[in-house]
Amino acid sequence: MTFVNLSSRSIPRLLPTAGQPLRAAALALAALALGAQETPRPNRVAWFEGFPEPLPEGVTEVALEVTSQFLRPDMERSADGRTFARLDGDAWQLTTDLAHPLGASRLNLRVRLEERSGGVTDQAIWNWHRLFGMDQGGRQYVPKNRLAYHLERDGVVIGDLSRPNLRLMDVDLAWVRPFGTPDAGGRVGASVQLPTGKQSDFSGDGGTDGLVGAALWRRYGRWRVFGQAERVFLGLPSDSPLRLVMDKTSFSRAWASLGWRGEGHGPVSGLGIEVALAYAGSPYRTGIGRIDRAGWQQHWTFRHTRLPRWRFGFSEEAGTYTAPDITAFTAYRFGGS
């Protein structure tokens, strides 16, 4: 997802009658957090979770996400019968970003710990669809609270997970260089993803991957526009089973967003909202459209001036049905990072 960091300008407003030293300290904190502008979050569907994380903000924070994942049972096999894919379950992920200054740049270590199970969201999503008269998308044909992650090609199992587990995902180490100001600026950077997860259960891809990216933002009054683009490079081992279902080892991602900055302390006046549209290419060629084609997602993020360190949001597919049913998250940013 993509988020708006409103604290860089709301902090001084949250300090009524503050003295000059306190105001100067707040402005210094805002300047230090320059790199922390509207970083996105990626597609959390299982086939893509082992790929590099988006270029981070370069601030220390912790985030908790829950994702409901489901692939229609009538789309589990490719037309030629060579690929079989099954995806059904919930994923709870704790993401920790540890940032450290390096001159004018930042180093960021991202560690992800994920618990996967049959979950508890199936009934909630069923009730939501029934409430609004929407199609259940094939859920009526499968058991509730089932965990089934499976991908195979020509009888070769690429990955499989049917029992709940807690896994350390691949770890990302990134370098980020911000420039400009909180009102008009950007960042450039690169990252390396280390193979700490396992390709066989979708907690990694088995290789050392890389990413280069850049972001730009600009403020117009209380409005903020943002964009970020990246190129991902997969360092798959020569004998990786993933090569059976991929026809390339690099792809692109991009995000564009429009945000409204909250001001004041009221429930409505202090609310900030950002809506982002995300594009993610796919390196897969399985013959199953919902894995192979590029995905589009919508991201909604909320902040409030009374909770300047917190962010809340959710994401959902935006027409291509390649993304999870829905992902919800909350994140807390530590001061002075």
KOLFI-22544 format. One record per residue: residue number from 1; residue in one letter; z, y, x of N, C-alpha, C in turn. Coordinates in steps of 0.02 Angstrom, whole numbers. Atoms other than C-alpha are relative to their C-alpha. Example, Ala and Ser with C-alpha at 12.3 -4.5 7.8 and 13.67 -1.06 7.14 Angstrom:
KOLFI-22544
<1; A; <0; -59; 45>; <390; -225; 615>; <0; 60; 45>>,
<2; S; <-3; -59; -42>; <357; -53; 684>; <37; 55; -39>>,
***
This chain:
KOLFI-22544
<1; M; <0; -59; 41>; <0; 0; 0>; <0; 62; 43>>,
<2; T; <1; -64; -36>; <-17; 180; 46>; <53; 45; -30>>,
<3; F; <-56; -38; 24>; <128; 299; 34>; <-2; 72; 24>>,
<4; V; <-7; -70; -19>; <168; 484; 39>; <70; 10; 29>>,
<5; N; <-64; -18; -29>; <306; 541; 156>; <15; 72; -18>>,
<6; L; <-14; -67; 24>; <378; 689; 62>; <58; 32; 38>>,
<7; S; <-61; -26; -30>; <533; 706; 168>; <-13; 55; 51>>,
<8; S; <13; -48; -52>; <447; 811; 301>; <3; 72; -24>>,
<9; R; <-6; -68; 25>; <446; 960; 186>; <55; 7; -52>>,
<10; S; <-53; -4; 50>; <576; 915; 56>; <69; 6; 31>>,
<11; I; <-66; -2; -32>; <718; 900; 183>; <27; 71; 2>>,
<12; P; <-28; -68; -1>; <734; 1089; 209>; <19; 24; -70>>,
<13; R; <-15; -22; 68>; <730; 1114; 20>; <64; -34; -27>>,
<14; L; <-60; 35; 22>; <872; 989; 1>; <62; 26; 35>>,
<15; L; <-56; -28; -37>; <983; 1096; 112>; <14; 71; -25>>,
<16; P; <-13; -67; 27>; <1040; 1241; 1>; <48; 38; 45>>,
<17; T; <-39; -46; -41>; <1108; 1387; 101>; <17; -29; 68>>,
<18; A; <-13; 29; -66>; <1096; 1285; 259>; <-7; 52; 54>>,
<19; G; <4; -46; -57>; <1126; 1377; 422>; <-61; -15; 42>>,
<20; Q; <59; 8; -43>; <992; 1399; 552>; <3; -63; 43>>,
<21; P; <-1; 61; -40>; <1053; 1257; 665>; <-16; -62; -41>>,
<22; L; <13; 58; 42>; <1051; 1133; 521>; <-73; -1; -22>>,
<23; R; <70; -4; 20>; <881; 1194; 461>; <-46; -18; 59>>,
<24; A; <41; 16; -59>; <812; 1182; 638>; <1; -75; 13>>,
<25; A; <-4; 72; -10>; <877; 1004; 652>; <-43; -37; -51>>,
<26; A; <40; 32; 52>; <793; 959; 487>; <-74; 7; 16>>,
<27; L; <70; -10; -18>; <628; 1034; 545>; <-19; -43; 59>>,
<28; A; <14; 43; -57>; <642; 939; 708>; <-10; -72; -22>>,
<29; L; <8; 68; 27>; <666; 777; 612>; <-67; -8; -35>>,
<30; A; <65; 3; 34>; <514; 818; 506>; <-56; -5; 50>>,
<31; A; <53; 2; -51>; <410; 850; 661>; <-2; -68; 34>>,
<32; L; <-2; 66; -31>; <470; 687; 739>; <-32; -53; -43>>,
<33; A; <28; 48; 48>; <414; 596; 582>; <-73; 15; -16>>,
<34; L; <70; -18; 13>; <238; 668; 595>; <-43; -61; -8>>,
<35; G; <40; 60; 5>; <167; 495; 622>; <13; -39; -63>>,
<36; A; <-20; 38; 58>; <251; 437; 462>; <-32; 26; -64>>,
<37; Q; <35; -26; 58>; <119; 497; 340>; <-44; -54; -31>>,
<38; E; <43; 41; 43>; <50; 382; 206>; <-28; -63; 32>>,
<39; T; <26; 63; -27>; <38; 215; 293>; <-12; -49; -57>>,
<40; P; <14; 48; 53>; <-41; 78; 186>; <36; -66; 10>>,
<41; R; <-22; 69; -5>; <16; -98; 151>; <-61; -43; -18>>,
<42; P; <62; 40; 6>; <-110; -242; 154>; <0; -45; -61>>,
<43; N; <6; 52; 51>; <-172; -374; 35>; <46; -58; 20>>,
<44; R; <-48; 52; -16>; <-32; -503; 27>; <-21; -70; -22>>,
<45; V; <22; 67; 20>; <-136; -648; -40>; <0; -46; 60>>,
<46; A; <-16; 46; -55>; <-105; -805; 64>; <-54; -5; 53>>,
<47; W; <53; 9; -49>; <-277; -820; 146>; <-2; 57; 52>>,
<48; F; <5; -58; -44>; <-255; -647; 226>; <66; 19; 33>>,
<49; E; <-65; -21; -25>; <-69; -640; 267>; <8; -12; 75>>,
<50; G; <-5; 13; -71>; <-95; -710; 442>; <-40; 48; 43>>,
<51; F; <41; -48; -38>; <-211; -567; 492>; <42; 62; 18>>,
<52; P; <-39; -58; -22>; <-153; -406; 580>; <21; 46; -56>>,
<53; E; <-27; -50; 46>; <-45; -285; 484>; <-35; 67; 10>>,
<54; P; <30; -66; -9>; <-112; -108; 453>; <35; 40; 55>>,
<55; L; <-28; -45; -50>; <-85; 24; 587>; <62; 34; -29>>,
<56; P; <-62; -25; 31>; <98; 75; 558>; <10; 75; 8>>,
<57; E; <-16; -71; -4>; <178; 245; 541>; <33; 19; 66>>,
<58; G; <-37; -15; -61>; <282; 231; 698>; <70; 26; -14>>,
<59; V; <-69; -17; 17>; <452; 249; 612>; <38; -64; -13>>,
<60; T; <-42; 58; 12>; <597; 129; 594>; <17; -4; -73>>,
<61; E; <-15; 10; 70>; <612; 59; 420>; <2; -74; -16>>,
<62; V; <-1; 68; 25>; <641; -99; 320>; <-27; 0; -71>>,
<63; A; <30; 3; 66>; <543; -153; 166>; <7; -70; -28>>,
<64; L; <-3; 64; 35>; <563; -292; 38>; <-56; -2; -51>>,
<65; E; <56; 8; 46>; <410; -354; -56>; <5; -67; -36>>,
<66; V; <9; 62; 36>; <384; -485; -190>; <-70; -2; -28>>,
<67; T; <69; 7; 20>; <210; -549; -227>; <-9; -62; -42>>,
<68; S; <19; 57; 42>; <150; -661; -368>; <-73; -16; 14>>,
<69; Q; <68; 19; -20>; <-6; -758; -316>; <-26; -56; -45>>,
<70; F; <28; 51; 45>; <-123; -859; -427>; <-76; 2; 4>>,
<71; L; <72; 8; 2>; <-301; -925; -418>; <-17; -43; -61>>,
<72; R; <19; 37; 61>; <-383; -981; -581>; <-19; -72; 17>>,
<73; P; <15; 70; -16>; <-391; -1172; -586>; <-73; -18; -8>>,
<74; D; <72; 15; 7>; <-574; -1168; -643>; <-42; 30; 56>>,
<75; M; <35; -28; -57>; <-618; -1077; -482>; <24; -30; 66>>,
<76; E; <-28; 30; -60>; <-534; -1195; -359>; <-52; -34; 44>>,
<77; R; <51; 35; -39>; <-695; -1280; -303>; <-64; 43; 5>>,
<78; S; <63; -36; -10>; <-852; -1204; -229>; <-56; -37; -37>>,
<79; A; <56; 29; 38>; <-1018; -1235; -317>; <-29; -61; 35>>,
<80; D; <28; 57; -37>; <-1074; -1354; -179>; <51; -56; 10>>,
<81; G; <-52; 51; -4>; <-909; -1451; -189>; <31; -8; 69>>,
<82; R; <-25; 9; -69>; <-872; -1426; -3>; <70; 30; 10>>,
<83; T; <-64; -34; -9>; <-721; -1310; -23>; <45; -10; -60>>,
<84; F; <-51; 4; 52>; <-562; -1339; -122>; <57; 47; 19>>,
<85; A; <-54; -48; -13>; <-432; -1200; -135>; <46; 3; -60>>,
<86; R; <-50; -7; 53>; <-272; -1189; -234>; <53; 50; 23>>,
<87; L; <-49; -52; -18>; <-153; -1040; -238>; <43; 15; -61>>,
<88; D; <-46; -11; 55>; <0; -1029; -348>; <71; 3; 29>>,
<89; G; <-68; -6; -25>; <172; -964; -302>; <23; 72; 7>>,
<90; D; <-29; -66; -13>; <285; -818; -259>; <18; 5; 73>>,
<91; A; <-19; -13; -69>; <317; -739; -90>; <46; 60; 3>>,
<92; W; <-47; -55; -13>; <468; -633; -43>; <-2; 14; 74>>,
<93; Q; <8; -17; -70>; <441; -540; 119>; <45; 59; 20>>,
<94; L; <-40; -54; -30>; <563; -437; 224>; <-37; 23; 62>>,
<95; T; <37; -29; -55>; <468; -322; 341>; <43; 52; 36>>,
<96; T; <-40; -47; -40>; <558; -232; 483>; <-45; 33; 51>>,
<97; D; <35; -39; -51>; <476; -94; 585>; <51; 31; 47>>,
<98; L; <-42; -29; -51>; <562; -48; 748>; <-43; 45; 44>>,
<99; A; <41; -49; -35>; <490; 111; 823>; <37; 29; 59>>,
<100; H; <-29; -28; -60>; <518; 185; 995>; <-47; 54; 27>>,
<101; P; <44; -52; -27>; <453; 351; 1066>; <-25; -17; 69>>,
<102; L; <30; 10; -66>; <335; 342; 1214>; <-41; 63; 15>>,
<103; G; <32; -65; -9>; <296; 521; 1264>; <-17; 29; -68>>,
<104; A; <23; -26; 64>; <193; 596; 1125>; <-22; -56; -48>>,
<105; S; <21; 57; 40>; <154; 421; 1059>; <61; -38; -25>>,
<106; R; <-52; 43; 25>; <254; 286; 973>; <-20; -73; 10>>,
<107; L; <9; 72; 1>; <274; 99; 999>; <35; -28; -61>>,
<108; N; <-27; 26; 62>; <305; -3; 843>; <-4; -76; 0>>,
<109; L; <-3; 73; 6>; <362; -184; 828>; <12; -17; -73>>,
<110; R; <-7; 20; 70>; <335; -259; 655>; <14; -75; -3>>,
<111; V; <-21; 70; 8>; <426; -421; 613>; <4; -15; -75>>,
<112; R; <1; 19; 71>; <398; -510; 447>; <32; -69; -9>>,
<113; L; <-32; 63; 18>; <509; -646; 374>; <-16; -12; -74>>,
<114; E; <23; 12; 68>; <439; -727; 217>; <26; -66; -28>>,
<115; E; <-22; 60; 36>; <510; -850; 91>; <-50; -13; -56>>,
<116; R; <50; 18; 51>; <384; -942; -18>; <28; -56; -43>>,
<117; S; <-24; 50; 47>; <424; -1042; -173>; <-42; 5; -64>>,
<118; G; <32; -3; 65>; <367; -1079; -350>; <18; 64; -37>>,
<119; G; <-17; -66; 24>; <458; -921; -394>; <26; 4; -70>>,
<120; V; <-29; -14; 66>; <524; -841; -550>; <-43; 49; -40>>,
<121; T; <40; -52; 33>; <383; -722; -598>; <-50; -27; -51>>,
<122; D; <51; 28; 45>; <271; -842; -695>; <13; 19; -72>>,
<123; Q; <-15; -13; 70>; <360; -820; -861>; <-5; 75; -15>>,
<124; A; <5; -72; 11>; <372; -631; -840>; <-72; 23; -8>>,
<125; I; <70; -18; 4>; <185; -617; -809>; <-31; -28; -64>>,
<126; W; <23; 30; 63>; <150; -735; -954>; <18; 45; -59>>,
<127; N; <-23; -42; 55>; <255; -626; -1071>; <-36; 67; -1>>,
<128; W; <35; -64; -4>; <171; -467; -1008>; <-70; -5; -28>>,
<129; H; <68; 10; 25>; <-3; -534; -1042>; <-1; -11; -75>>,
<130; R; <-3; 13; 72>; <48; -597; -1213>; <17; 63; -39>>,
<131; L; <-19; -62; 34>; <128; -430; -1258>; <-60; 45; -13>>,
<132; F; <58; -44; 6>; <-36; -338; -1228>; <-64; -37; -20>>,
<133; G; <57; 38; 24>; <-150; -475; -1292>; <-52; -15; 53>>,
<134; M; <46; 14; -55>; <-226; -510; -1121>; <-6; -75; 12>>,
<135; D; <11; 69; -16>; <-300; -675; -1065>; <49; -23; 55>>,
<136; Q; <-48; 25; -49>; <-179; -784; -965>; <-33; -20; 65>>,
<137; G; <35; 14; -63>; <-313; -817; -833>; <8; -70; 26>>,
<138; G; <-6; 69; -21>; <-288; -1004; -830>; <71; -23; 10>>,
<139; R; <-69; 20; -9>; <-98; -1003; -819>; <23; -53; -50>>,
<140; Q; <-19; 48; 51>; <-89; -1105; -978>; <-17; -72; 19>>,
<141; Y; <22; 66; -20>; <-167; -1252; -885>; <39; -28; 60>>,
<142; V; <-38; 22; -59>; <-42; -1265; -740>; <75; 4; -14>>,
<143; P; <-72; -4; 9>; <146; -1297; -728>; <28; 68; 22>>,
<144; K; <-34; -62; -21>; <258; -1144; -721>; <42; -13; 62>>,
<145; N; <-42; 1; -60>; <350; -1105; -560>; <-22; -52; 50>>,
<146; R; <29; 48; -47>; <233; -1213; -457>; <-14; 35; 66>>,
<147; L; <19; -23; -65>; <212; -1189; -269>; <-58; -44; 25>>,
<148; A; <58; 38; -22>; <38; -1242; -213>; <-47; 46; 38>>,
<149; Y; <47; -35; -44>; <-50; -1161; -64>; <-42; -54; 35>>,
<150; H; <42; 52; -30>; <-198; -1266; -9>; <-71; 25; 10>>,
<151; L; <69; -18; -15>; <-366; -1238; 74>; <-30; -55; 43>>,
<152; E; <33; 51; -40>; <-486; -1372; 135>; <-76; 8; -6>>,
<153; R; <73; -5; -4>; <-669; -1383; 185>; <-28; -67; 25>>,
<154; D; <30; 64; -19>; <-773; -1544; 191>; <53; -52; 15>>,
<155; G; <-53; 49; -9>; <-613; -1645; 176>; <50; 16; 55>>,
<156; V; <-46; -21; -53>; <-528; -1555; 322>; <49; 52; -28>>,
<157; V; <-51; -45; 27>; <-364; -1471; 272>; <9; 59; 49>>,
<158; I; <-9; -60; -40>; <-360; -1292; 337>; <74; 22; 0>>,
<159; G; <-70; -18; 7>; <-185; -1255; 272>; <28; -29; -64>>,
<160; D; <-30; 30; 59>; <-61; -1328; 149>; <75; 17; -1>>,
<161; L; <-71; -13; 10>; <109; -1280; 80>; <17; -17; -72>>,
<162; S; <-21; 20; 67>; <191; -1366; -68>; <75; -3; -8>>,
<163; R; <-73; -1; 3>; <376; -1357; -24>; <24; 69; 21>>,
<164; P; <-26; -66; -18>; <477; -1195; -19>; <18; 3; 74>>,
<165; N; <-18; -8; -70>; <499; -1128; 156>; <13; 73; 17>>,
<166; L; <-14; -66; -28>; <561; -979; 255>; <-31; 3; 68>>,
<167; R; <39; 0; -61>; <443; -929; 395>; <0; 69; 32>>,
<168; L; <16; -61; -38>; <427; -800; 532>; <-75; 6; 4>>,
<169; M; <72; -11; -1>; <253; -728; 511>; <-21; 25; 69>>,
<170; D; <25; -29; -63>; <142; -669; 654>; <30; 70; 9>>,
<171; V; <-33; -64; -17>; <223; -519; 742>; <-52; 49; 28>>,
<172; D; <47; -52; -21>; <130; -354; 771>; <34; 50; 46>>,
<173; L; <-22; -53; -45>; <153; -236; 918>; <-55; 53; 2>>,
<174; A; <50; -53; 7>; <66; -68; 893>; <18; 61; 42>>,
<175; W; <-6; -66; -31>; <37; 94; 988>; <-32; 50; -47>>,
<176; V; <24; -51; 47>; <17; 250; 880>; <7; 68; 32>>,
<177; R; <-2; -69; -26>; <-27; 428; 932>; <-14; 49; -57>>,
<178; P; <12; -50; 53>; <-2; 563; 798>; <-27; 65; 29>>,
<179; F; <23; -66; -20>; <-84; 734; 805>; <0; 46; -60>>,
<180; G; <0; -49; 54>; <-87; 894; 703>; <70; 14; -25>>,
<181; T; <-64; -18; 32>; <52; 941; 582>; <10; -44; -61>>,
<182; P; <-11; 38; 61>; <134; 861; 429>; <-45; 23; -58>>,
<183; D; <44; -24; 53>; <17; 969; 322>; <-73; -15; 13>>,
<184; A; <70; 14; -17>; <-146; 933; 413>; <0; -35; 68>>,
<185; G; <-3; 37; -63>; <-152; 796; 543>; <-27; -70; -8>>,
<186; G; <23; 69; 2>; <-181; 615; 579>; <33; -41; 54>>,
<187; R; <-24; 44; -53>; <-149; 471; 696>; <-56; -48; 19>>,
<188; V; <44; 53; -23>; <-247; 347; 800>; <44; -52; 33>>,
<189; G; <-40; 51; -31>; <-188; 183; 869>; <-33; -67; 3>>,
<190; A; <24; 68; -6>; <-210; 1; 906>; <60; -47; -2>>,
<191; S; <-54; 49; 3>; <-108; -157; 884>; <-24; -68; 22>>,
<192; V; <12; 70; -18>; <-96; -336; 944>; <47; -42; -43>>,
<193; Q; <-41; 45; 39>; <-36; -476; 831>; <9; -66; 38>>,
<194; L; <-17; 59; -40>; <53; -619; 919>; <8; -61; -46>>,
<195; P; <-1; 60; 43>; <41; -799; 853>; <68; -33; -4>>,
<196; T; <-67; 27; 10>; <223; -824; 807>; <5; -43; -63>>,
<197; G; <2; 40; 60>; <178; -900; 638>; <-40; -64; 11>>,
<198; K; <38; 62; -3>; <85; -1060; 597>; <-62; 5; -45>>,
<199; Q; <62; -1; 39>; <-95; -1072; 541>; <1; -51; -56>>,
<200; S; <2; 55; 49>; <-63; -1234; 447>; <36; 15; -65>>,
<201; D; <-34; -17; 63>; <52; -1152; 318>; <-10; 73; -18>>,
<202; F; <20; -68; 17>; <-31; -980; 310>; <49; 54; 23>>,
<203; S; <-44; -52; -27>; <106; -889; 408>; <-29; 33; 62>>,
<204; G; <36; -30; -56>; <-19; -846; 546>; <-70; -28; 1>>,
<205; D; <67; 28; -6>; <-196; -882; 602>; <-10; -39; 65>>,
<206; G; <3; 41; -60>; <-155; -969; 766>; <-28; 34; 61>>,
<207; G; <29; -35; -57>; <-232; -837; 879>; <34; 67; 12>>,
<208; T; <-22; -68; -16>; <-194; -670; 962>; <-53; 48; -24>>,
<209; D; <49; -44; 34>; <-279; -537; 855>; <11; 72; 20>>,
<210; G; <-4; -71; -17>; <-313; -352; 876>; <-25; 44; -57>>,
<211; L; <19; -49; 52>; <-341; -195; 773>; <-5; 69; 32>>,
<212; V; <3; -71; -17>; <-398; -16; 802>; <-8; 39; -65>>,
<213; G; <3; -37; 62>; <-379; 119; 671>; <15; 74; 9>>,
<214; A; <-13; -72; 0>; <-363; 302; 627>; <15; 22; -72>>,
<215; A; <-17; -27; 65>; <-291; 404; 484>; <-2; 76; 2>>,
<216; L; <1; -73; 8>; <-309; 585; 422>; <34; 18; -65>>,
<217; W; <-29; -25; 62>; <-211; 684; 293>; <-2; 76; -1>>,
<218; R; <-1; -72; 9>; <-209; 859; 223>; <35; 17; -65>>,
<219; R; <-37; -23; 59>; <-99; 953; 101>; <-34; 61; -30>>,
<220; Y; <25; -57; 39>; <-163; 1071; -34>; <53; 17; -52>>,
<221; G; <-55; -15; 46>; <-11; 1149; -116>; <45; -60; -6>>,
<222; R; <-43; 59; 11>; <85; 1006; -194>; <-41; -64; 0>>,
<223; W; <43; 60; -3>; <-64; 888; -177>; <-9; -21; 73>>,
<224; R; <13; 28; -66>; <-94; 774; -28>; <-57; -50; -5>>,
<225; V; <54; 50; -4>; <-253; 680; 16>; <7; -36; 67>>,
<226; F; <-11; 42; -58>; <-255; 539; 141>; <-56; -52; 5>>,
<227; G; <47; 54; -11>; <-375; 415; 218>; <16; -37; 64>>,
<228; Q; <-11; 40; -60>; <-359; 272; 342>; <-54; -54; 3>>,
<229; A; <51; 52; -10>; <-491; 154; 414>; <18; -41; 61>>,
<230; E; <-18; 45; -54>; <-472; 3; 527>; <-55; -52; 11>>,
<231; R; <42; 58; -16>; <-570; -133; 615>; <46; -53; 28>>,
<232; V; <-43; 56; -19>; <-485; -302; 633>; <-41; -50; 40>>,
<233; F; <33; 49; -43>; <-529; -427; 770>; <44; -63; 4>>,
<234; L; <-37; 62; 1>; <-475; -609; 757>; <-14; -41; 63>>,
<235; G; <7; 40; -61>; <-444; -706; 917>; <14; -74; -13>>,
<236; L; <-12; 69; 19>; <-457; -880; 842>; <-14; -47; 58>>,
<237; P; <15; 51; -51>; <-443; -1028; 961>; <-66; -35; -17>>,
<238; S; <65; 32; 10>; <-607; -1122; 985>; <4; -60; -47>>,
<239; D; <-7; 59; 43>; <-537; -1274; 893>; <37; 15; -65>>,
<240; S; <-36; -19; 61>; <-457; -1175; 750>; <-35; -26; -62>>,
<241; P; <30; 21; 64>; <-487; -1255; 578>; <-28; 58; -40>>,
<242; L; <24; -58; 38>; <-513; -1078; 511>; <-74; 14; 13>>,
<243; R; <71; -10; -15>; <-682; -1075; 597>; <-46; -38; -48>>,
<244; L; <40; 38; 48>; <-741; -1202; 467>; <-13; 40; -63>>,
<245; V; <6; -38; 62>; <-719; -1073; 329>; <-15; 73; 13>>,
<246; M; <15; -70; -16>; <-766; -912; 420>; <-68; 4; 34>>,
<247; D; <64; -11; -34>; <-935; -843; 475>; <2; 60; 45>>,
<248; K; <-8; -57; -45>; <-865; -695; 574>; <73; 6; 18>>,
<249; T; <-69; -8; -23>; <-709; -646; 669>; <20; 74; 4>>,
<250; S; <-21; -70; 6>; <-701; -460; 629>; <-19; 26; -69>>,
<251; F; <14; -29; 65>; <-695; -358; 470>; <35; 67; -4>>,
<252; S; <-26; -68; 7>; <-649; -184; 406>; <46; 6; -60>>,
<253; R; <-44; -18; 56>; <-515; -110; 294>; <3; 76; -4>>,
<254; A; <-5; -72; 9>; <-495; 64; 221>; <42; 16; -61>>,
<255; W; <-41; -24; 55>; <-379; 163; 107>; <-15; 74; -11>>,
<256; A; <6; -71; 17>; <-399; 329; 16>; <49; 14; -57>>,
<257; S; <-52; -12; 50>; <-262; 411; -86>; <5; 74; -17>>,
<258; L; <-16; -67; 24>; <-211; 564; -185>; <72; -2; -22>>,
<259; G; <-71; 0; 16>; <-27; 608; -196>; <23; 68; -26>>,
<260; W; <-32; -60; 28>; <80; 734; -292>; <71; 3; 27>>,
<261; R; <-65; -7; -31>; <235; 800; -203>; <50; 27; -49>>,
<262; G; <-53; -25; 43>; <394; 817; -302>; <41; 55; 34>>,
<263; E; <-44; -52; -23>; <503; 971; -285>; <57; 9; -49>>,
<264; G; <-58; -9; 44>; <674; 1013; -355>; <42; -63; -1>>,
<265; H; <-48; 55; 3>; <812; 894; -408>; <-2; -37; -67>>,
<266; G; <2; 31; 66>; <769; 849; -588>; <-35; -68; 2>>,
<267; P; <32; 65; 3>; <712; 675; -641>; <-76; 3; 4>>,
<268; V; <73; -8; -1>; <534; 739; -665>; <-22; 46; 57>>,
<269; S; <22; -49; -50>; <525; 890; -549>; <5; -27; 71>>,
<270; G; <-8; 27; -68>; <584; 789; -399>; <-41; -61; 14>>,
<271; L; <38; 62; -7>; <465; 644; -426>; <-66; 12; 37>>,
<272; G; <64; 0; -35>; <321; 614; -306>; <-37; -65; -15>>,
<273; I; <40; 58; 17>; <179; 496; -351>; <-64; 1; 41>>,
<274; E; <63; 6; -35>; <32; 433; -251>; <-38; -60; -26>>,
<275; V; <44; 54; 22>; <-115; 328; -309>; <-53; -10; 54>>,
<276; A; <47; 16; -54>; <-221; 240; -178>; <-47; -56; -21>>,
<277; L; <49; 52; 9>; <-378; 135; -182>; <-14; -30; 68>>,
<278; A; <6; 34; -64>; <-392; 4; -45>; <-59; -48; -1>>,
<279; Y; <56; 47; -10>; <-543; -93; 20>; <19; -46; 58>>,
<280; A; <-13; 47; -54>; <-524; -251; 124>; <-58; -49; 3>>,
<281; G; <53; 48; -10>; <-669; -350; 194>; <28; -70; 8>>,
<282; S; <-21; 69; -8>; <-663; -539; 209>; <-43; -35; 52>>,
<283; P; <39; 38; -48>; <-715; -649; 355>; <-18; -69; -25>>,
<284; Y; <9; 68; 26>; <-719; -803; 244>; <-69; -11; -29>>,
<285; R; <60; 24; 35>; <-871; -900; 185>; <14; -70; -23>>,
<286; T; <-21; 65; 27>; <-804; -1040; 76>; <-43; -21; -59>>,
<287; G; <36; 15; 61>; <-920; -1028; -74>; <40; 16; -62>>,
<288; I; <-43; -21; 56>; <-774; -968; -183>; <4; 76; 2>>,
<289; G; <7; -72; -1>; <-804; -787; -231>; <65; 37; 10>>,
<290; R; <-63; -37; -4>; <-621; -737; -245>; <33; -5; 68>>,
<291; I; <-22; 1; -70>; <-594; -783; -63>; <-51; 36; 44>>,
<292; D; <52; -24; -45>; <-761; -731; 11>; <-15; 74; -6>>,
<293; R; <24; -69; 8>; <-799; -561; -64>; <54; 50; 19>>,
<294; A; <-46; -55; -16>; <-722; -396; -13>; <44; 15; -60>>,
<295; G; <-48; -13; 54>; <-568; -350; -113>; <14; 74; -7>>,
<296; W; <-22; -68; 16>; <-516; -188; -197>; <68; -4; -34>>,
<297; Q; <-67; -2; 28>; <-336; -147; -238>; <18; 72; -19>>,
<298; Q; <-30; -64; 18>; <-245; -6; -326>; <74; -2; 20>>,
<299; H; <-69; -6; -23>; <-79; 52; -254>; <33; 61; -32>>,
<300; W; <-38; -55; 30>; <53; 158; -341>; <67; 4; 37>>,
<301; T; <-61; -11; -38>; <197; 233; -242>; <39; 59; -28>>,
<302; F; <-43; -51; 30>; <346; 335; -302>; <56; 18; 49>>,
<303; R; <-56; -26; -38>; <472; 444; -212>; <35; 54; -40>>,
<304; H; <-37; -53; 33>; <605; 568; -266>; <40; 38; 51>>,
<305; T; <-35; -42; -48>; <685; 713; -177>; <74; -18; 6>>,
<306; R; <-69; 21; -3>; <857; 644; -219>; <9; -64; 42>>,
<307; L; <-2; 61; -41>; <813; 484; -123>; <-53; 6; 55>>,
<308; P; <53; -15; -48>; <714; 553; 25>; <-17; -57; 48>>,
<309; R; <13; 56; -46>; <731; 394; 129>; <-32; -60; -34>>,
<310; W; <23; 58; 37>; <670; 276; -8>; <-71; 8; -26>>,
<311; R; <65; 3; 33>; <499; 225; -71>; <-1; -61; -45>>,
<312; F; <7; 55; 47>; <456; 114; -219>; <-73; -4; -22>>,
<313; G; <69; 3; 22>; <290; 48; -277>; <-23; -70; -18>>,
<314; F; <31; 64; 16>; <174; -90; -332>; <-75; 5; 12>>,
<315; S; <72; 3; -8>; <-5; -145; -305>; <-28; -56; -43>>,
<316; E; <34; 50; 41>; <-130; -244; -408>; <-74; 3; 16>>,
<317; E; <72; 0; -13>; <-311; -294; -394>; <-34; 55; -40>>,
<318; A; <35; -56; 32>; <-439; -164; -444>; <-72; -20; -17>>,
<319; G; <66; 19; 26>; <-584; -260; -520>; <-33; -60; 32>>,
<320; T; <33; 56; -34>; <-630; -394; -393>; <40; -65; -6>>,
<321; Y; <-42; 59; 10>; <-485; -514; -430>; <8; -41; 63>>,
<322; T; <-11; 35; -63>; <-469; -558; -246>; <72; 10; 24>>,
<323; A; <-67; -16; -21>; <-293; -487; -232>; <51; -40; -40>>,
<324; P; <-52; 30; 41>; <-125; -557; -292>; <4; 32; -68>>,
<325; D; <-8; -30; 66>; <-82; -531; -474>; <36; 67; 5>>,
<326; I; <-36; -63; -8>; <45; -401; -423>; <49; -7; 58>>,
<327; T; <-50; -4; -52>; <153; -349; -276>; <44; 61; -14>>,
<328; A; <-47; -55; 7>; <310; -242; -295>; <40; 6; 64>>,
<329; F; <-37; -10; -62>; <406; -165; -150>; <49; 57; -5>>,
<330; T; <-44; -57; -12>; <548; -52; -99>; <10; 5; 75>>,
<331; A; <-7; -10; -72>; <569; 24; 75>; <51; 54; 14>>,
<332; Y; <-50; -49; -22>; <707; 118; 165>; <-15; 21; 71>>,
<333; R; <15; -27; -66>; <674; 231; 313>; <64; 27; 32>>,
<334; F; <-60; -21; -36>; <808; 259; 444>; <-11; 69; 31>>,
<335; G; <6; -68; -26>; <843; 437; 502>; <-7; 2; 75>>,
<336; G; <7; -11; -72>; <794; 502; 672>; <-49; -45; 33>>,
<337; S; <51; 43; -31>; <655; 376; 697>; <-65; 34; -1>>,
***
